[in-house]
Amino acid sequence: MKFPFKKEKAIKPNISISSFQETSEFEKRDEILFDHFDHEWFRKTYKISETDKKRLYLIYKSFVKTHKVSPNETFNEKLYLLRYPDVEKAVKENQFLCGFEHYIKQGKHEGRSGEISLSDIKSAQDNLKLLEVFFDEVYYRKNYPEIEEQIS
C-alpha cells in the first residue's frame, strides 16, 4: 500500500520587485537563508512561474509564516514547527522569520532536525497534527474509491 503523501499546493505570489539592491527587504539574515534556499525545488514544488532566484527567495520569505512553505527538499517547515513548540513560539514572537532560520542559526547545532524520518511517518498514526502534515486526502480518495461509502 502506498502512503498518500501530501503534495504541496501552488501558491500565488503577488509581489513585484525589481531587484534586491532596490529593496530594503534583503537583510543580513537573508544572506544566510538564501545560501540554503533551493530556488529550483521551491519553484517546482509550489508551481511558481518566476525563475529569478532572488525573486523566488522573496516569494518564499513572504509566504513562510502564513503558509509554512519549505525552503528546500530536505527541510520541512511544518514538521519542524510541530516537532519543536519552543521554536514555533519564537517564530510567532518574531525572534525568527521561520523555523528554517532557527534551524540554520541554532537548531542544527543543538541536534534538531527538519527532515522527515520513518519514525515521523509511523508516529503520524498516533498524532493527528503530524498526520495532517503528511496525509493527502485527495490522493487517498482517488486511489481508494471504495472508502467513499465508509466515510460518507
Backbone bond lengths (Angstrom), bond angles and torsions (degrees), N, CA, C in turn:
res aa  C-N    CA-C-N  psi(-1)  N-CA   C-N-CA  omega(-1)  CA-C   N-CA-C  phi
1 M - - - 1.451 - - 1.530 108.75 -
2 K 1.300 116.08 128.68 1.458 120.70 177.69 1.513 109.20 -78.83
3 F 1.322 115.11 141.24 1.469 118.95 176.57 1.516 107.77 -83.31
4 P 1.329 118.09 128.20 1.466 120.52 -177.56 1.522 112.52 -78.31
5 F 1.332 116.47 82.58 1.455 120.60 -179.60 1.516 110.09 -67.01
6 K 1.289 115.27 141.25 1.465 121.48 179.44 1.520 109.10 -72.06
7 K 1.321 115.25 132.50 1.453 121.08 174.75 1.512 107.69 -96.56
8 E 1.318 116.13 141.25 1.455 120.42 -178.90 1.521 110.02 -71.12
9 K 1.320 115.99 142.45 1.456 121.75 177.70 1.519 109.45 -82.61
10 A 1.321 114.40 151.98 1.460 119.67 176.48 1.525 108.90 -66.40
11 I 1.311 115.74 145.08 1.463 119.65 174.45 1.516 108.05 -112.78
12 K 1.294 115.66 148.55 1.464 121.50 -177.18 1.524 109.40 -108.55
13 P 1.326 117.58 93.66 1.458 119.55 179.91 1.514 111.36 -68.90
14 N 1.298 115.20 140.22 1.456 121.63 177.59 1.528 107.53 -126.28
15 I 1.330 114.86 59.44 1.458 120.88 -174.67 1.523 108.35 -127.19
16 S 1.301 116.86 132.54 1.456 119.23 173.11 1.528 106.93 -123.81
17 I 1.310 115.04 111.57 1.460 121.02 -177.21 1.522 107.28 -133.85
18 S 1.313 116.32 127.79 1.455 119.01 -177.03 1.534 112.07 -77.21
19 S 1.317 117.69 -40.68 1.465 119.95 176.39 1.518 109.46 -170.30
20 F 1.320 115.71 163.25 1.461 120.27 178.09 1.527 110.97 -62.37
21 Q 1.317 116.39 -38.55 1.459 119.61 -176.88 1.524 111.71 -62.45
22 E 1.314 117.22 -30.00 1.453 120.99 -177.10 1.518 112.70 -89.04
23 T 1.308 117.69 -0.21 1.457 120.04 -179.50 1.517 109.67 -120.07
24 S 1.311 115.07 159.94 1.458 119.67 175.37 1.526 109.87 -98.61
25 E 1.343 115.83 8.16 1.457 119.96 -175.87 1.525 113.29 -75.21
26 F 1.321 116.89 -21.37 1.454 119.43 -179.15 1.510 108.96 -84.75
27 E 1.307 115.33 106.36 1.455 121.97 -176.13 1.520 110.27 -106.63
28 K 1.299 116.92 176.33 1.464 121.99 178.65 1.527 110.95 -56.52
29 R 1.351 116.27 -42.19 1.470 119.99 -179.65 1.523 111.22 -60.93
30 D 1.339 116.69 -29.64 1.457 120.25 -177.42 1.523 112.70 -66.91
31 E 1.305 116.97 -33.09 1.464 120.15 179.86 1.525 110.62 -58.73
32 I 1.319 116.17 -43.51 1.464 121.52 -179.15 1.527 110.32 -68.67
33 L 1.324 116.83 -48.30 1.466 120.55 -178.36 1.524 111.60 -66.32
34 F 1.325 116.47 -40.07 1.464 121.31 -178.48 1.528 110.72 -59.70
35 D 1.328 117.08 -36.26 1.466 121.05 179.36 1.531 112.60 -64.25
36 H 1.327 117.30 -24.66 1.462 121.78 -178.37 1.529 112.79 -106.97
37 F 1.310 116.46 3.36 1.462 122.59 -178.46 1.524 109.49 -87.34
38 D 1.323 116.73 126.42 1.463 121.48 179.03 1.524 108.14 -97.88
39 H 1.316 115.76 93.79 1.467 120.67 -174.24 1.525 112.90 -61.24
40 E 1.311 117.40 -40.15 1.466 120.34 -177.80 1.529 111.17 -68.32
41 W 1.326 116.43 -43.86 1.474 119.82 176.99 1.524 109.85 -61.96
42 F 1.310 117.50 -45.03 1.464 122.51 -179.78 1.528 110.61 -59.82
43 R 1.315 116.19 -46.59 1.467 121.21 -178.66 1.532 111.27 -60.48
44 K 1.309 116.57 -46.03 1.471 120.63 -179.04 1.528 111.66 -70.99
45 T 1.309 116.92 -42.40 1.465 120.94 -177.00 1.517 112.20 -64.08
46 Y 1.311 116.76 -42.74 1.463 120.63 -176.51 1.532 112.70 -100.95
47 K 1.346 115.58 10.90 1.461 122.58 173.32 1.534 112.95 52.86
48 I 1.316 114.38 58.24 1.466 121.73 -178.93 1.529 108.23 -108.98
49 S 1.299 116.50 133.72 1.466 119.85 -177.16 1.534 112.84 -79.21
50 E 1.307 117.46 -22.62 1.482 121.64 179.54 1.526 109.72 -56.88
51 T 1.328 116.73 142.05 1.465 120.26 179.10 1.527 113.52 -119.07
52 D 1.321 117.96 -15.85 1.466 120.88 -179.78 1.538 109.87 -68.32
53 K 1.324 116.31 125.99 1.464 121.82 -175.92 1.527 112.80 -57.68
54 K 1.308 116.68 -45.12 1.460 120.12 -176.67 1.521 111.57 -69.77
55 R 1.315 116.75 -39.08 1.464 119.72 177.17 1.530 110.66 -66.50
56 L 1.312 116.21 -39.20 1.473 119.54 176.76 1.527 110.36 -61.28
57 Y 1.325 115.70 -40.19 1.462 118.77 178.13 1.527 110.86 -62.39
58 L 1.319 117.24 -42.12 1.466 120.17 179.02 1.528 111.44 -65.87
59 I 1.321 116.70 -33.25 1.468 120.48 175.13 1.525 108.63 -64.74
60 Y 1.339 116.09 -46.97 1.471 120.58 176.90 1.530 110.01 -55.02
61 K 1.305 115.43 -49.44 1.462 120.99 -176.57 1.535 111.43 -60.57
62 S 1.325 116.55 -36.46 1.465 119.79 -178.46 1.536 112.89 -76.46
63 F 1.331 117.62 -20.43 1.463 120.85 -177.83 1.532 114.29 -106.00
64 V 1.317 118.61 -11.77 1.458 120.07 -171.25 1.532 112.88 -63.82
65 K 1.315 118.52 -38.01 1.475 119.55 -179.61 1.520 112.26 -74.47
66 T 1.314 116.93 -41.86 1.465 119.99 -175.39 1.520 113.56 -81.26
67 H 1.326 117.39 -34.55 1.465 120.74 -175.94 1.533 113.53 -112.85
68 K 1.324 116.18 -5.02 1.471 121.23 -179.04 1.534 112.00 51.95
69 V 1.328 114.95 45.78 1.464 120.42 178.39 1.527 109.36 -72.20
70 S 1.310 115.71 151.51 1.465 121.16 -178.75 1.528 110.00 -96.67
71 P 1.340 117.21 148.51 1.464 121.23 -175.51 1.523 114.88 -86.74
72 N 1.317 116.04 -18.06 1.460 119.92 -177.86 1.533 109.30 -161.12
73 E 1.292 115.71 177.09 1.462 121.73 -174.51 1.536 113.45 -68.95
74 T 1.305 117.26 -27.27 1.463 119.37 -173.76 1.519 115.11 -96.09
75 F 1.337 117.62 -10.03 1.461 119.85 -179.14 1.518 109.31 -117.31
76 N 1.349 116.12 126.49 1.459 121.48 179.41 1.528 108.80 -109.16
77 E 1.326 116.21 107.91 1.464 122.17 -176.66 1.528 111.76 -59.47
78 K 1.327 117.50 -46.88 1.468 121.40 -177.61 1.524 110.52 -61.13
79 L 1.315 116.06 -45.48 1.459 120.86 -179.12 1.525 111.28 -64.90
80 Y 1.328 117.09 -42.19 1.460 120.86 -178.01 1.529 110.79 -61.38
81 L 1.331 116.36 -45.18 1.467 120.09 -179.97 1.522 111.38 -68.45
82 L 1.314 117.18 -34.56 1.462 120.86 177.39 1.530 110.55 -69.87
83 R 1.308 115.91 -40.73 1.464 121.77 -178.48 1.529 112.01 -69.29
84 Y 1.327 117.20 -32.70 1.462 121.47 -175.59 1.531 110.88 -124.88
85 P 1.330 117.76 86.13 1.474 121.34 -178.69 1.527 113.43 -58.84
86 D 1.328 117.77 -28.83 1.466 119.68 178.01 1.526 110.84 -65.89
87 V 1.328 116.84 -34.04 1.462 120.86 177.49 1.523 109.68 -72.39
88 E 1.321 116.49 -42.04 1.464 119.82 177.79 1.535 110.38 -57.52
89 K 1.318 116.06 -41.64 1.467 120.91 178.89 1.538 109.69 -64.67
90 A 1.314 117.21 -44.31 1.470 121.14 179.96 1.532 111.27 -62.56
91 V 1.329 117.41 -36.51 1.466 121.29 177.26 1.525 109.53 -67.40
92 K 1.321 117.13 -44.24 1.465 120.83 178.73 1.532 111.56 -61.83
93 E 1.327 116.34 -31.41 1.468 121.33 179.06 1.530 111.98 -88.35
94 N 1.333 116.53 10.14 1.472 123.81 177.63 1.524 114.75 62.11
95 Q 1.323 116.95 25.35 1.457 119.77 173.20 1.531 109.98 -75.46
96 F 1.337 115.43 -26.71 1.461 122.83 177.23 1.518 107.71 -137.27
97 L 1.313 116.83 149.73 1.457 121.34 175.92 1.526 110.07 -64.20
98 C 1.328 115.65 -39.24 1.461 121.17 -174.26 1.525 109.65 -162.61
99 G 1.317 115.50 175.10 1.457 120.09 177.63 1.519 111.81 -62.96
100 F 1.318 116.59 -34.30 1.458 120.42 -179.40 1.524 111.55 -63.73
101 E 1.327 116.82 -39.59 1.467 119.20 176.98 1.530 109.48 -62.83
102 H 1.330 117.07 -42.96 1.468 119.69 177.55 1.519 110.55 -59.62
103 Y 1.336 115.57 -44.99 1.460 120.10 -178.47 1.529 111.06 -59.71
104 I 1.330 117.17 -47.48 1.469 121.06 -178.11 1.532 110.93 -63.54
105 K 1.320 117.04 -43.25 1.466 120.84 -174.69 1.523 113.49 -81.43
106 Q 1.350 117.61 -34.39 1.467 119.55 -174.41 1.519 113.69 -135.63
107 G 1.312 116.00 -45.05 1.459 121.23 -169.92 1.514 115.68 -55.52
108 K 1.322 117.27 -45.34 1.470 118.62 -178.44 1.525 111.18 -65.72
109 H 1.342 117.19 -30.97 1.463 121.40 178.33 1.534 111.22 -75.18
110 E 1.335 115.53 -20.30 1.468 121.39 178.29 1.526 111.57 -93.05
111 G 1.336 117.43 -0.48 1.461 121.58 179.92 1.521 113.91 83.84
112 R 1.325 117.33 16.11 1.464 120.76 178.48 1.533 109.09 -82.19
113 S 1.323 115.42 160.45 1.456 119.88 -177.75 1.521 111.41 -135.66
114 G 1.312 115.24 143.82 1.454 121.30 175.03 1.509 111.96 -112.94
115 E 1.315 115.64 11.02 1.461 120.76 179.86 1.523 110.61 -91.24
116 I 1.318 115.19 147.34 1.456 121.06 175.60 1.519 107.86 -79.17
117 S 1.322 116.56 132.00 1.459 120.79 179.91 1.524 109.88 -119.74
118 L 1.308 116.12 166.73 1.456 121.35 178.00 1.524 110.78 -60.63
119 S 1.325 117.31 -36.02 1.466 119.69 178.77 1.527 111.35 -65.46
120 D 1.349 117.45 -30.89 1.463 120.30 175.30 1.521 110.56 -63.35
121 I 1.309 115.10 -43.47 1.465 119.90 -179.49 1.517 110.24 -64.79
122 K 1.326 117.15 -43.31 1.468 120.70 179.31 1.522 111.47 -65.33
123 S 1.334 117.14 -41.40 1.462 119.07 -177.87 1.524 112.10 -76.92
124 A 1.328 117.38 -13.05 1.465 120.45 178.35 1.518 111.38 -61.20
125 Q 1.322 116.72 -27.93 1.458 119.85 178.75 1.524 110.99 -63.00
126 D 1.312 117.75 -29.61 1.461 122.30 -177.73 1.531 113.03 -99.60
127 N 1.298 117.83 -4.36 1.456 121.06 -173.93 1.527 109.40 -131.36
128 L 1.316 116.75 105.09 1.459 121.50 -175.69 1.531 112.40 -60.00
129 K 1.323 117.91 -41.11 1.469 119.67 179.99 1.526 110.82 -63.62
130 L 1.309 116.95 -41.82 1.453 120.32 178.95 1.525 109.98 -67.24
131 L 1.311 116.91 -38.56 1.459 121.10 178.59 1.523 110.80 -61.03
132 E 1.318 117.23 -36.53 1.468 120.97 178.77 1.527 111.90 -63.76
133 V 1.324 118.25 -27.67 1.451 121.81 178.00 1.525 110.23 -68.58
134 F 1.331 116.74 -35.30 1.451 121.73 -173.38 1.523 115.42 -99.59
135 F 1.304 118.06 -37.09 1.456 121.87 -167.90 1.526 112.85 -75.10
136 D 1.308 116.43 132.36 1.457 123.04 178.03 1.532 108.13 -113.79
137 E 1.319 115.89 98.88 1.470 121.48 -175.74 1.530 112.00 -61.33
138 V 1.321 117.59 -40.17 1.470 121.39 -179.66 1.527 110.06 -60.96
139 Y 1.334 116.26 -46.22 1.466 120.98 177.86 1.525 110.48 -59.56
140 Y 1.309 116.13 -46.17 1.463 121.27 -177.10 1.531 111.04 -62.26
141 R 1.313 116.75 -47.30 1.475 120.16 180.00 1.527 111.03 -63.00
142 K 1.317 116.30 -38.81 1.464 120.35 -179.62 1.522 111.53 -66.79
143 N 1.317 117.78 -41.63 1.470 121.65 -175.85 1.528 114.21 -87.97
144 Y 1.329 116.61 -14.76 1.465 120.42 179.38 1.531 109.22 -132.55
145 P 1.340 116.94 67.46 1.472 120.26 -176.01 1.523 113.63 -61.66
146 E 1.307 117.41 -24.47 1.472 121.00 -179.46 1.529 112.36 -64.43
147 I 1.297 116.97 -17.67 1.468 120.89 -178.81 1.528 111.92 -75.52
148 E 1.338 117.33 -20.72 1.467 121.75 -177.65 1.525 112.66 -52.18
149 E 1.328 117.41 -44.46 1.471 120.93 -179.60 1.518 111.73 -62.91
150 Q 1.301 116.91 -36.67 1.460 120.90 -177.41 1.524 113.15 -74.91
151 I 1.323 118.01 -28.11 1.460 119.82 -176.51 1.527 112.98 -102.39
152 S 1.313 117.82 -8.05 1.472 120.58 179.78 1.514 112.46 -80.73
